[in-house]
Amino acid sequence: MKVNRIISYIDGFNLYFGLKDNNWKKYYWLDIYKLTENLLISNQQVERVKYFTARINGPADKARRQSIYLDALGTIANLDIICGHYLSNVT
């Protein structure tokens, strides 16, 4: 059987606010690589996970928690963190 290599693309803000809106705070430290592995079917293999986010500007405690989470994700092989720019107000 041919193995299909999978790349997972995750929007960090949608993930975070989806968890927050559903009061699933216990999943804030979710290992998104393992999540991707658990969603595979038998002939699939994770090639890479790409996590898209932006560093928040404040408050300082939230920015620190985000940095700690991103540092933890950065230790996972085959996981890329792609940072954009955070805009608090769009006009």
N, CA, C and O atoms as a CHARMM CRD file, in Angstrom:
* protein
*
  364
    1    1 MET  N      0.84800  -1.17400   0.00000 PROA 1      0.00000
    2    1 MET  CA     0.00000   0.00000   0.00000 PROA 1      0.00000
    3    1 MET  C      0.89900   1.24500   0.00000 PROA 1      0.00000
    4    1 MET  O      1.87600   1.32300   0.74500 PROA 1      0.00000
    5    2 LYS  N      0.54900   2.20100  -0.84200 PROA 2      0.00000
    6    2 LYS  CA     1.29100   3.45400  -0.91500 PROA 2      0.00000
    7    2 LYS  C      0.99000   4.31900   0.31200 PROA 2      0.00000
    8    2 LYS  O     -0.16000   4.45900   0.72800 PROA 2      0.00000
    9    3 VAL  N      2.05200   4.89100   0.87600 PROA 3      0.00000
   10    3 VAL  CA     1.89500   5.78900   2.02100 PROA 3      0.00000
   11    3 VAL  C      1.79300   7.22400   1.51000 PROA 3      0.00000
   12    3 VAL  O      2.64900   7.68600   0.75500 PROA 3      0.00000
   13    4 ASN  N      0.75800   7.90900   1.92200 PROA 4      0.00000
   14    4 ASN  CA     0.56700   9.31000   1.56200 PROA 4      0.00000
   15    4 ASN  C      1.16300  10.19000   2.64700 PROA 4      0.00000
   16    4 ASN  O      0.81800  10.06700   3.82200 PROA 4      0.00000
   17    5 ARG  N      2.05300  11.06900   2.24500 PROA 5      0.00000
   18    5 ARG  CA     2.68000  11.99500   3.18600 PROA 5      0.00000
   19    5 ARG  C      1.78800  13.22500   3.34000 PROA 5      0.00000
   20    5 ARG  O      1.32100  13.80300   2.35900 PROA 5      0.00000
   21    6 ILE  N      1.56700  13.60600   4.58900 PROA 6      0.00000
   22    6 ILE  CA     0.61900  14.67300   4.92000 PROA 6      0.00000
   23    6 ILE  C      1.35500  15.86300   5.51300 PROA 6      0.00000
   24    6 ILE  O      2.24900  15.70600   6.34400 PROA 6      0.00000
   25    7 ILE  N      0.96900  17.05500   5.07400 PROA 7      0.00000
   26    7 ILE  CA     1.40200  18.29700   5.72000 PROA 7      0.00000
   27    7 ILE  C      0.15000  18.92400   6.32100 PROA 7      0.00000
   28    7 ILE  O     -0.85100  19.12800   5.63300 PROA 7      0.00000
   29    8 SER  N      0.22000  19.22400   7.60800 PROA 8      0.00000
   30    8 SER  CA    -0.89800  19.82300   8.32800 PROA 8      0.00000
   31    8 SER  C     -0.64900  21.32100   8.46500 PROA 8      0.00000
   32    8 SER  O      0.43800  21.73700   8.86500 PROA 8      0.00000
   33    9 TYR  N     -1.64300  22.12200   8.13700 PROA 9      0.00000
   34    9 TYR  CA    -1.57100  23.57300   8.25700 PROA 9      0.00000
   35    9 TYR  C     -2.54300  23.99900   9.35200 PROA 9      0.00000
   36    9 TYR  O     -3.74100  23.73200   9.26200 PROA 9      0.00000
   37   10 ILE  N     -2.02400  24.66200  10.39000 PROA 10     0.00000
   38   10 ILE  CA    -2.85700  25.03000  11.53000 PROA 10     0.00000
   39   10 ILE  C     -2.80600  26.53800  11.74000 PROA 10     0.00000
   40   10 ILE  O     -1.73100  27.12800  11.84000 PROA 10     0.00000
   41   11 ASP  N     -3.97600  27.14700  11.80500 PROA 11     0.00000
   42   11 ASP  CA    -4.10200  28.57000  12.10800 PROA 11     0.00000
   43   11 ASP  C     -4.17600  28.69500  13.62900 PROA 11     0.00000
   44   11 ASP  O     -5.20000  28.37500  14.23200 PROA 11     0.00000
   45   12 GLY  N     -3.10400  29.15600  14.23800 PROA 12     0.00000
   46   12 GLY  CA    -3.00900  29.21700  15.69000 PROA 12     0.00000
   47   12 GLY  C     -4.07600  30.06300  16.35200 PROA 12     0.00000
   48   12 GLY  O     -4.57400  29.69800  17.41600 PROA 12     0.00000
   49   13 PHE  N     -4.44200  31.19200  15.74300 PROA 13     0.00000
   50   13 PHE  CA    -5.45000  32.05700  16.36400 PROA 13     0.00000
   51   13 PHE  C     -6.82500  31.40100  16.30300 PROA 13     0.00000
   52   13 PHE  O     -7.56900  31.44900  17.28200 PROA 13     0.00000
   53   14 ASN  N     -7.17500  30.79400  15.18300 PROA 14     0.00000
   54   14 ASN  CA    -8.46200  30.09500  15.11200 PROA 14     0.00000
   55   14 ASN  C     -8.50600  28.93500  16.09100 PROA 14     0.00000
   56   14 ASN  O     -9.53200  28.69900  16.73000 PROA 14     0.00000
   57   15 LEU  N     -7.39900  28.20900  16.21500 PROA 15     0.00000
   58   15 LEU  CA    -7.34400  27.10800  17.16900 PROA 15     0.00000
   59   15 LEU  C     -7.53600  27.63700  18.58600 PROA 15     0.00000
   60   15 LEU  O     -8.37700  27.13200  19.32900 PROA 15     0.00000
   61   16 TYR  N     -6.76600  28.64400  18.96000 PROA 16     0.00000
   62   16 TYR  CA    -6.83700  29.19100  20.32100 PROA 16     0.00000
   63   16 TYR  C     -8.23000  29.72100  20.63900 PROA 16     0.00000
   64   16 TYR  O     -8.80100  29.37800  21.67500 PROA 16     0.00000
   65   17 PHE  N     -8.78300  30.55400  19.76000 PROA 17     0.00000
   66   17 PHE  CA   -10.08300  31.14400  20.06500 PROA 17     0.00000
   67   17 PHE  C    -11.20700  30.11900  19.97500 PROA 17     0.00000
   68   17 PHE  O    -12.22500  30.26700  20.65200 PROA 17     0.00000
   69   18 GLY  N    -11.04700  29.08600  19.15600 PROA 18     0.00000
   70   18 GLY  CA   -12.01900  27.98700  19.14900 PROA 18     0.00000
   71   18 GLY  C    -12.02600  27.24900  20.47900 PROA 18     0.00000
   72   18 GLY  O    -13.08400  26.92300  21.01800 PROA 18     0.00000
   73   19 LEU  N    -10.82400  26.98900  21.00500 PROA 19     0.00000
   74   19 LEU  CA   -10.72900  26.34300  22.32000 PROA 19     0.00000
   75   19 LEU  C    -11.30400  27.25500  23.40500 PROA 19     0.00000
   76   19 LEU  O    -12.04700  26.80600  24.27800 PROA 19     0.00000
   77   20 LYS  N    -10.95500  28.52900  23.34000 PROA 20     0.00000
   78   20 LYS  CA   -11.41400  29.49300  24.34500 PROA 20     0.00000
   79   20 LYS  C    -12.93100  29.63300  24.32000 PROA 20     0.00000
   80   20 LYS  O    -13.57400  29.61300  25.36900 PROA 20     0.00000
   81   21 ASP  N    -13.50900  29.77600  23.11900 PROA 21     0.00000
   82   21 ASP  CA   -14.95600  29.94700  22.99200 PROA 21     0.00000
   83   21 ASP  C    -15.73200  28.73700  23.50300 PROA 21     0.00000
   84   21 ASP  O    -16.87600  28.87400  23.93400 PROA 21     0.00000
   85   22 ASN  N    -15.12100  27.55400  23.45800 PROA 22     0.00000
   86   22 ASN  CA   -15.77900  26.33500  23.91700 PROA 22     0.00000
   87   22 ASN  C    -15.39400  25.96800  25.34600 PROA 22     0.00000
   88   22 ASN  O    -15.74700  24.89900  25.84300 PROA 22     0.00000
   89   23 ASN  N    -14.66400  26.87200  25.99800 PROA 23     0.00000
   90   23 ASN  CA   -14.22300  26.66200  27.38400 PROA 23     0.00000
   91   23 ASN  C    -13.39600  25.38400  27.52800 PROA 23     0.00000
   92   23 ASN  O    -13.55400  24.63700  28.49400 PROA 23     0.00000
   93   24 TRP  N    -12.50100  25.13900  26.54400 PROA 24     0.00000
   94   24 TRP  CA   -11.62900  23.96700  26.55500 PROA 24     0.00000
   95   24 TRP  C    -10.21300  24.37700  26.93000 PROA 24     0.00000
   96   24 TRP  O     -9.25100  24.05500  26.23200 PROA 24     0.00000
   97   25 LYS  N    -10.10300  25.08400  28.03100 PROA 25     0.00000
   98   25 LYS  CA    -8.81900  25.60600  28.48400 PROA 25     0.00000
   99   25 LYS  C     -7.78800  24.50300  28.70400 PROA 25     0.00000
  100   25 LYS  O     -6.58800  24.73400  28.55600 PROA 25     0.00000
  101   26 LYS  N     -8.25400  23.30600  29.05600 PROA 26     0.00000
  102   26 LYS  CA    -7.32200  22.20500  29.30500 PROA 26     0.00000
  103   26 LYS  C     -6.55600  21.79900  28.04800 PROA 26     0.00000
  104   26 LYS  O     -5.56500  21.07400  28.14700 PROA 26     0.00000
  105   27 TYR  N     -6.99000  22.24800  26.86700 PROA 27     0.00000
  106   27 TYR  CA    -6.30400  21.91600  25.61900 PROA 27     0.00000
  107   27 TYR  C     -5.37600  23.02600  25.11400 PROA 27     0.00000
  108   27 TYR  O     -4.82700  22.91200  24.01800 PROA 27     0.00000
  109   28 TYR  N     -5.19600  24.09100  25.88900 PROA 28     0.00000
  110   28 TYR  CA    -4.32400  25.18500  25.45500 PROA 28     0.00000
  111   28 TYR  C     -2.90400  24.70800  25.19200 PROA 28     0.00000
  112   28 TYR  O     -2.21700  25.28500  24.34900 PROA 28     0.00000
  113   29 TRP  N     -2.44600  23.67800  25.88200 PROA 29     0.00000
  114   29 TRP  CA    -1.09000  23.16000  25.70200 PROA 29     0.00000
  115   29 TRP  C     -1.09300  21.93400  24.79900 PROA 29     0.00000
  116   29 TRP  O     -0.28100  21.02400  24.96600 PROA 29     0.00000
  117   30 LEU  N     -1.98900  21.92000  23.86800 PROA 30     0.00000
  118   30 LEU  CA    -2.15600  20.82400  22.92400 PROA 30     0.00000
  119   30 LEU  C     -0.89100  20.59900  22.10200 PROA 30     0.00000
  120   30 LEU  O     -0.30200  21.54700  21.58400 PROA 30     0.00000
  121   31 ASP  N     -0.47800  19.33800  21.98700 PROA 31     0.00000
  122   31 ASP  CA     0.62900  18.95900  21.10800 PROA 31     0.00000
  123   31 ASP  C      0.03200  18.78800  19.71300 PROA 31     0.00000
  124   31 ASP  O     -0.54500  17.74700  19.39800 PROA 31     0.00000
  125   32 ILE  N      0.17600  19.81200  18.88800 PROA 32     0.00000
  126   32 ILE  CA    -0.49800  19.80200  17.58500 PROA 32     0.00000
  127   32 ILE  C      0.09600  18.77500  16.62400 PROA 32     0.00000
  128   32 ILE  O     -0.57700  18.35500  15.68300 PROA 32     0.00000
  129   33 TYR  N      1.33700  18.36800  16.84400 PROA 33     0.00000
  130   33 TYR  CA     1.90700  17.30200  16.01700 PROA 33     0.00000
  131   33 TYR  C      1.19500  15.97700  16.32800 PROA 33     0.00000
  132   33 TYR  O      0.81600  15.24300  15.41500 PROA 33     0.00000
  133   34 LYS  N      1.02100  15.68400  17.60200 PROA 34     0.00000
  134   34 LYS  CA     0.31200  14.45400  17.98900 PROA 34     0.00000
  135   34 LYS  C     -1.15300  14.50600  17.56300 PROA 34     0.00000
  136   34 LYS  O     -1.72700  13.48500  17.18400 PROA 34     0.00000
  137   35 LEU  N     -1.75800  15.68900  17.62200 PROA 35     0.00000
  138   35 LEU  CA    -3.12200  15.84100  17.13500 PROA 35     0.00000
  139   35 LEU  C     -3.20000  15.44000  15.66700 PROA 35     0.00000
  140   35 LEU  O     -4.09000  14.69200  15.26400 PROA 35     0.00000
  141   36 THR  N     -2.25700  15.94600  14.87200 PROA 36     0.00000
  142   36 THR  CA    -2.23200  15.61100  13.45200 PROA 36     0.00000
  143   36 THR  C     -2.06300  14.10700  13.26100 PROA 36     0.00000
  144   36 THR  O     -2.76000  13.50300  12.44500 PROA 36     0.00000
  145   37 GLU  N     -1.14000  13.49900  14.00800 PROA 37     0.00000
  146   37 GLU  CA    -0.93700  12.04200  13.89900 PROA 37     0.00000
  147   37 GLU  C     -2.21400  11.27300  14.22500 PROA 37     0.00000
  148   37 GLU  O     -2.52600  10.27200  13.58000 PROA 37     0.00000
  149   38 ASN  N     -2.94500  11.74300  15.22400 PROA 38     0.00000
  150   38 ASN  CA    -4.16800  11.04000  15.63200 PROA 38     0.00000
  151   38 ASN  C     -5.31200  11.17600  14.63300 PROA 38     0.00000
  152   38 ASN  O     -6.28400  10.42400  14.69900 PROA 38     0.00000
  153   39 LEU  N     -5.20400  12.12300  13.71700 PROA 39     0.00000
  154   39 LEU  CA    -6.25300  12.31700  12.71300 PROA 39     0.00000
  155   39 LEU  C     -5.99100  11.54700  11.42200 PROA 39     0.00000
  156   39 LEU  O     -6.82700  11.55300  10.51900 PROA 39     0.00000
  157   40 LEU  N     -4.84700  10.88900  11.32700 PROA 40     0.00000
  158   40 LEU  CA    -4.47900  10.17900  10.10700 PROA 40     0.00000
  159   40 LEU  C     -5.25200   8.87500   9.96100 PROA 40     0.00000
  160   40 LEU  O     -5.71300   8.28500  10.93800 PROA 40     0.00000
  161   41 ILE  N     -5.37800   8.44400   8.71000 PROA 41     0.00000
  162   41 ILE  CA    -5.89800   7.10800   8.44100 PROA 41     0.00000
  163   41 ILE  C     -4.70500   6.19000   8.16700 PROA 41     0.00000
  164   41 ILE  O     -3.56600   6.65500   8.10700 PROA 41     0.00000
  165   42 SER  N     -4.95300   4.92500   8.00500 PROA 42     0.00000
  166   42 SER  CA    -3.88400   3.92100   8.02100 PROA 42     0.00000
  167   42 SER  C     -2.78300   4.12000   6.98400 PROA 42     0.00000
  168   42 SER  O     -1.64300   3.74600   7.25800 PROA 42     0.00000
  169   43 ASN  N     -3.04900   4.67100   5.84200 PROA 43     0.00000
  170   43 ASN  CA    -2.01700   4.80400   4.80500 PROA 43     0.00000
  171   43 ASN  C     -1.39200   6.20300   4.76000 PROA 43     0.00000
  172   43 ASN  O     -0.80400   6.57800   3.74600 PROA 43     0.00000
  173   44 GLN  N     -1.51100   6.96900   5.83300 PROA 44     0.00000
  174   44 GLN  CA    -0.97300   8.32500   5.87100 PROA 44     0.00000
  175   44 GLN  C      0.14400   8.44600   6.90500 PROA 44     0.00000
  176   44 GLN  O      0.18300   7.72500   7.90200 PROA 44     0.00000
  177   45 GLN  N      1.04600   9.38000   6.63000 PROA 45     0.00000
  178   45 GLN  CA     2.17200   9.65100   7.51500 PROA 45     0.00000
  179   45 GLN  C      2.39800  11.16000   7.55000 PROA 45     0.00000
  180   45 GLN  O      2.34200  11.82500   6.51500 PROA 45     0.00000
  181   46 VAL  N      2.65100  11.69500   8.74000 PROA 46     0.00000
  182   46 VAL  CA     2.89500  13.13400   8.87400 PROA 46     0.00000
  183   46 VAL  C      4.27300  13.45400   8.31400 PROA 46     0.00000
  184   46 VAL  O      5.27900  12.90700   8.76500 PROA 46     0.00000
  185   47 GLU  N      4.31100  14.32800   7.34700 PROA 47     0.00000
  186   47 GLU  CA     5.57500  14.81600   6.78700 PROA 47     0.00000
  187   47 GLU  C      6.02100  16.06700   7.55000 PROA 47     0.00000
  188   47 GLU  O      7.19900  16.23300   7.86700 PROA 47     0.00000
  189   48 ARG  N      5.05400  16.94000   7.83500 PROA 48     0.00000
  190   48 ARG  CA     5.37500  18.21900   8.46200 PROA 48     0.00000
  191   48 ARG  C      4.08600  18.83100   9.00900 PROA 48     0.00000
  192   48 ARG  O      2.99500  18.58300   8.49800 PROA 48     0.00000
  193   49 VAL  N      4.23900  19.62900  10.05300 PROA 49     0.00000
  194   49 VAL  CA     3.13900  20.43800  10.58200 PROA 49     0.00000
  195   49 VAL  C      3.58600  21.88200  10.50400 PROA 49     0.00000
  196   49 VAL  O      4.69000  22.22500  10.92600 PROA 49     0.00000
  197   50 LYS  N      2.72500  22.72400   9.96500 PROA 50     0.00000
  198   50 LYS  CA     3.01700  24.15900   9.84400 PROA 50     0.00000
  199   50 LYS  C      1.98600  24.90600  10.69300 PROA 50     0.00000
  200   50 LYS  O      0.78100  24.83200  10.45500 PROA 50     0.00000
  201   51 TYR  N      2.50300  25.62400  11.68700 PROA 51     0.00000
  202   51 TYR  CA     1.66100  26.33400  12.63800 PROA 51     0.00000
  203   51 TYR  C      1.80800  27.83200  12.38200 PROA 51     0.00000
  204   51 TYR  O      2.89400  28.39400  12.52800 PROA 51     0.00000
  205   52 PHE  N      0.71800  28.46100  12.00300 PROA 52     0.00000
  206   52 PHE  CA     0.71500  29.88600  11.66500 PROA 52     0.00000
  207   52 PHE  C      0.14200  30.68400  12.83200 PROA 52     0.00000
  208   52 PHE  O     -0.91600  30.35500  13.36800 PROA 52     0.00000
  209   53 THR  N      0.85800  31.73600  13.21400 PROA 53     0.00000
  210   53 THR  CA     0.43400  32.56600  14.32600 PROA 53     0.00000
  211   53 THR  C      1.06600  33.94600  14.19800 PROA 53     0.00000
  212   53 THR  O      1.75000  34.23600  13.21600 PROA 53     0.00000
  213   54 ALA  N      0.84100  34.76600  15.16500 PROA 54     0.00000
  214   54 ALA  CA     1.50000  36.07300  15.28000 PROA 54     0.00000
  215   54 ALA  C      1.76500  36.31300  16.75300 PROA 54     0.00000
  216   54 ALA  O      0.95200  35.96000  17.60800 PROA 54     0.00000
  217   55 ARG  N      2.88700  36.90600  17.03700 PROA 55     0.00000
  218   55 ARG  CA     3.20200  37.24300  18.43000 PROA 55     0.00000
  219   55 ARG  C      2.29500  38.39300  18.86000 PROA 55     0.00000
  220   55 ARG  O      2.17500  39.40300  18.16700 PROA 55     0.00000
  221   56 ILE  N      1.66100  38.21800  20.01800 PROA 56     0.00000
  222   56 ILE  CA     0.79600  39.28700  20.51600 PROA 56     0.00000
  223   56 ILE  C      1.63800  40.36000  21.18500 PROA 56     0.00000
  224   56 ILE  O      2.74600  40.09500  21.65200 PROA 56     0.00000
  225   57 ASN  N      1.10700  41.56500  21.22500 PROA 57     0.00000
  226   57 ASN  CA     1.83800  42.71000  21.77400 PROA 57     0.00000
  227   57 ASN  C      1.62000  42.89200  23.26500 PROA 57     0.00000
  228   57 ASN  O      2.42900  43.56200  23.90700 PROA 57     0.00000
  229   58 GLY  N      0.61800  42.35800  23.82400 PROA 58     0.00000
  230   58 GLY  CA     0.35400  42.53900  25.24700 PROA 58     0.00000
  231   58 GLY  C     -0.99500  41.98900  25.58300 PROA 58     0.00000
  232   58 GLY  O     -1.70200  41.58300  24.66100 PROA 58     0.00000
  233   59 PRO  N     -1.40500  41.94000  26.79000 PROA 59     0.00000
  234   59 PRO  CA    -0.65600  42.24300  28.00700 PROA 59     0.00000
  235   59 PRO  C      0.53600  41.30100  28.19100 PROA 59     0.00000
  236   59 PRO  O      0.60700  40.22300  27.60100 PROA 59     0.00000
  237   60 ALA  N      1.45700  41.74900  29.02400 PROA 60     0.00000
  238   60 ALA  CA     2.73600  41.06100  29.17200 PROA 60     0.00000
  239   60 ALA  C      2.58000  39.59600  29.59700 PROA 60     0.00000
  240   60 ALA  O      3.31700  38.73900  29.10800 PROA 60     0.00000
  241   61 ASP  N      1.64300  39.29400  30.49200 PROA 61     0.00000
  242   61 ASP  CA     1.48300  37.91000  30.95000 PROA 61     0.00000
  243   61 ASP  C      1.00100  36.99600  29.82900 PROA 61     0.00000
  244   61 ASP  O      1.43000  35.84600  29.73800 PROA 61     0.00000
  245   62 LYS  N      0.10900  37.50200  28.97400 PROA 62     0.00000
  246   62 LYS  CA    -0.36800  36.69800  27.84100 PROA 62     0.00000
  247   62 LYS  C      0.73600  36.50800  26.81200 PROA 62     0.00000
  248   62 LYS  O      0.88700  35.41800  26.26100 PROA 62     0.00000
  249   63 ALA  N      1.50300  37.54700  26.55000 PROA 63     0.00000
  250   63 ALA  CA     2.61700  37.44400  25.60200 PROA 63     0.00000
  251   63 ALA  C      3.65200  36.44300  26.11300 PROA 63     0.00000
  252   63 ALA  O      4.22600  35.68600  25.32900 PROA 63     0.00000
  253   64 ARG  N      3.89000  36.43700  27.42200 PROA 64     0.00000
  254   64 ARG  CA     4.85000  35.49700  28.01500 PROA 64     0.00000
  255   64 ARG  C      4.35500  34.06300  27.87700 PROA 64     0.00000
  256   64 ARG  O      5.13200  33.17300  27.52800 PROA 64     0.00000
  257   65 ARG  N      3.06100  33.82500  28.14800 PROA 65     0.00000
  258   65 ARG  CA     2.50400  32.47300  28.01000 PROA 65     0.00000
  259   65 ARG  C      2.56200  32.00600  26.55900 PROA 65     0.00000
  260   65 ARG  O      2.85600  30.84200  26.28500 PROA 65     0.00000
  261   66 GLN  N      2.27800  32.91900  25.63600 PROA 66     0.00000
  262   66 GLN  CA     2.36800  32.54800  24.22300 PROA 66     0.00000
  263   66 GLN  C      3.80800  32.18200  23.85600 PROA 66     0.00000
  264   66 GLN  O      4.03500  31.20300  23.14500 PROA 66     0.00000
  265   67 SER  N      4.76600  32.95200  24.32900 PROA 67     0.00000
  266   67 SER  CA     6.17500  32.66700  24.04400 PROA 67     0.00000
  267   67 SER  C      6.59000  31.30800  24.59200 PROA 67     0.00000
  268   67 SER  O      7.31600  30.56500  23.93100 PROA 67     0.00000
  269   68 ILE  N      6.13900  30.98600  25.77900 PROA 68     0.00000
  270   68 ILE  CA     6.46600  29.68400  26.37700 PROA 68     0.00000
  271   68 ILE  C      5.88300  28.55700  25.52600 PROA 68     0.00000
  272   68 ILE  O      6.55600  27.55800  25.27300 PROA 68     0.00000
  273   69 TYR  N      4.62400  28.71500  25.07800 PROA 69     0.00000
  274   69 TYR  CA     3.98900  27.69500  24.23900 PROA 69     0.00000
  275   69 TYR  C      4.72800  27.55400  22.91100 PROA 69     0.00000
  276   69 TYR  O      4.99000  26.43600  22.46700 PROA 69     0.00000
  277   70 LEU  N      5.06700  28.67300  22.27500 PROA 70     0.00000
  278   70 LEU  CA     5.77500  28.61700  21.00100 PROA 70     0.00000
  279   70 LEU  C      7.16300  28.01000  21.16900 PROA 70     0.00000
  280   70 LEU  O      7.62700  27.27600  20.29700 PROA 70     0.00000
  281   71 ASP  N      7.82700  28.30900  22.28000 PROA 71     0.00000
  282   71 ASP  CA     9.12700  27.68200  22.55400 PROA 71     0.00000
  283   71 ASP  C      8.97500  26.17100  22.68700 PROA 71     0.00000
  284   71 ASP  O      9.80800  25.41200  22.19200 PROA 71     0.00000
  285   72 ALA  N      7.91500  25.74000  23.35200 PROA 72     0.00000
  286   72 ALA  CA     7.66700  24.30200  23.49700 PROA 72     0.00000
  287   72 ALA  C      7.39400  23.65900  22.14100 PROA 72     0.00000
  288   72 ALA  O      7.92600  22.59100  21.84100 PROA 72     0.00000
  289   73 LEU  N      6.57000  24.30400  21.32500 PROA 73     0.00000
  290   73 LEU  CA     6.30600  23.76900  19.98300 PROA 73     0.00000
  291   73 LEU  C      7.58300  23.71800  19.15500 PROA 73     0.00000
  292   73 LEU  O      7.76100  22.81800  18.33500 PROA 73     0.00000
  293   74 GLY  N      8.46100  24.67500  19.36700 PROA 74     0.00000
  294   74 GLY  CA     9.71200  24.73400  18.62100 PROA 74     0.00000
  295   74 GLY  C     10.63500  23.55700  18.87000 PROA 74     0.00000
  296   74 GLY  O     11.58000  23.34800  18.11000 PROA 74     0.00000
  297   75 THR  N     10.38500  22.78400  19.91300 PROA 75     0.00000
  298   75 THR  CA    11.20600  21.60900  20.20000 PROA 75     0.00000
  299   75 THR  C     10.73500  20.36800  19.44100 PROA 75     0.00000
  300   75 THR  O     11.40400  19.33500  19.47600 PROA 75     0.00000
  301   76 ILE  N      9.61100  20.45800  18.76700 PROA 76     0.00000
  302   76 ILE  CA     9.04600  19.30800  18.05900 PROA 76     0.00000
  303   76 ILE  C      9.62900  19.23100  16.65400 PROA 76     0.00000
  304   76 ILE  O      9.54300  20.18400  15.88000 PROA 76     0.00000
  305   77 ALA  N     10.22400  18.08200  16.33600 PROA 77     0.00000
  306   77 ALA  CA    10.78500  17.87600  14.99700 PROA 77     0.00000
  307   77 ALA  C      9.66300  17.91500  13.95900 PROA 77     0.00000
  308   77 ALA  O      8.53500  17.50700  14.23700 PROA 77     0.00000
  309   78 ASN  N      9.97700  18.39900  12.78800 PROA 78     0.00000
  310   78 ASN  CA     9.04800  18.47100  11.65600 PROA 78     0.00000
  311   78 ASN  C      7.85200  19.38300  11.91300 PROA 78     0.00000
  312   78 ASN  O      6.79100  19.21000  11.31300 PROA 78     0.00000
  313   79 LEU  N      8.02700  20.35000  12.80300 PROA 79     0.00000
  314   79 LEU  CA     6.99200  21.33800  13.05300 PROA 79     0.00000
  315   79 LEU  C      7.59800  22.71800  12.81400 PROA 79     0.00000
  316   79 LEU  O      8.60500  23.07700  13.42400 PROA 79     0.00000
  317   80 ASP  N      6.98500  23.47700  11.93400 PROA 80     0.00000
  318   80 ASP  CA     7.43400  24.83000  11.61900 PROA 80     0.00000
  319   80 ASP  C      6.45600  25.83300  12.20800 PROA 80     0.00000
  320   80 ASP  O      5.24100  25.65400  12.12400 PROA 80     0.00000
  321   81 ILE  N      6.99000  26.88100  12.80000 PROA 81     0.00000
  322   81 ILE  CA     6.17200  27.98600  13.29900 PROA 81     0.00000
  323   81 ILE  C      6.38300  29.16200  12.35600 PROA 81     0.00000
  324   81 ILE  O      7.50300  29.64100  12.17800 PROA 81     0.00000
  325   82 ILE  N      5.30200  29.61400  11.76400 PROA 82     0.00000
  326   82 ILE  CA     5.35800  30.73400  10.82600 PROA 82     0.00000
  327   82 ILE  C      4.63100  31.90800  11.48300 PROA 82     0.00000
  328   82 ILE  O      3.42300  31.85300  11.71500 PROA 82     0.00000
  329   83 CYS  N      5.38100  32.96500  11.77700 PROA 83     0.00000
  330   83 CYS  CA     4.81000  34.13100  12.45700 PROA 83     0.00000
  331   83 CYS  C      4.49600  35.24500  11.46800 PROA 83     0.00000
  332   83 CYS  O      5.32300  35.62300  10.63800 PROA 83     0.00000
  333   84 GLY  N      3.29900  35.74900  11.58200 PROA 84     0.00000
  334   84 GLY  CA     2.89100  36.91900  10.82100 PROA 84     0.00000
  335   84 GLY  C      2.91900  38.12200  11.73200 PROA 84     0.00000
  336   84 GLY  O      3.71500  38.17900  12.67000 PROA 84     0.00000
  337   85 HSD  N      2.04800  39.09400  11.46200 PROA 85     0.00000
  338   85 HSD  CA     1.98200  40.31100  12.26600 PROA 85     0.00000
  339   85 HSD  C      0.60300  40.42600  12.88700 PROA 85     0.00000
  340   85 HSD  O     -0.41400  40.30800  12.20300 PROA 85     0.00000
  341   86 TYR  N      0.58100  40.65700  14.18700 PROA 86     0.00000
  342   86 TYR  CA    -0.66200  40.80200  14.92900 PROA 86     0.00000
  343   86 TYR  C     -1.17200  42.23000  14.83700 PROA 86     0.00000
  344   86 TYR  O     -0.43900  43.18300  15.10400 PROA 86     0.00000
  345   87 LEU  N     -2.43500  42.36700  14.45700 PROA 87     0.00000
  346   87 LEU  CA    -3.09800  43.67600  14.43000 PROA 87     0.00000
  347   87 LEU  C     -4.26500  43.62200  15.39600 PROA 87     0.00000
  348   87 LEU  O     -5.19600  42.83900  15.20700 PROA 87     0.00000
  349   88 SER  N     -4.22200  44.44900  16.43100 PROA 88     0.00000
  350   88 SER  CA    -5.28900  44.40700  17.42500 PROA 88     0.00000
  351   88 SER  C     -6.58100  45.03500  16.91300 PROA 88     0.00000
  352   88 SER  O     -7.66800  44.59600  17.28700 PROA 88     0.00000
  353   89 ASN  N     -6.48000  46.03800  16.07800 PROA 89     0.00000
  354   89 ASN  CA    -7.66700  46.69300  15.50000 PROA 89     0.00000
  355   89 ASN  C     -7.43500  46.87700  14.00400 PROA 89     0.00000
  356   89 ASN  O     -6.42700  47.43800  13.57600 PROA 89     0.00000
  357   90 VAL  N     -8.38300  46.39500  13.23500 PROA 90     0.00000
  358   90 VAL  CA    -8.30600  46.55800  11.78500 PROA 90     0.00000
  359   90 VAL  C     -9.35600  47.57500  11.37800 PROA 90     0.00000
  360   90 VAL  O    -10.53200  47.43000  11.70800 PROA 90     0.00000
  361   91 THR  N     -8.92900  48.60300  10.66300 PROA 91     0.00000
  362   91 THR  CA    -9.88000  49.62400  10.23000 PROA 91     0.00000
  363   91 THR  C     -9.98000  49.66800   8.72800 PROA 91     0.00000
  364   91 THR  O    -10.73600  50.47100   8.18200 PROA 91     0.00000
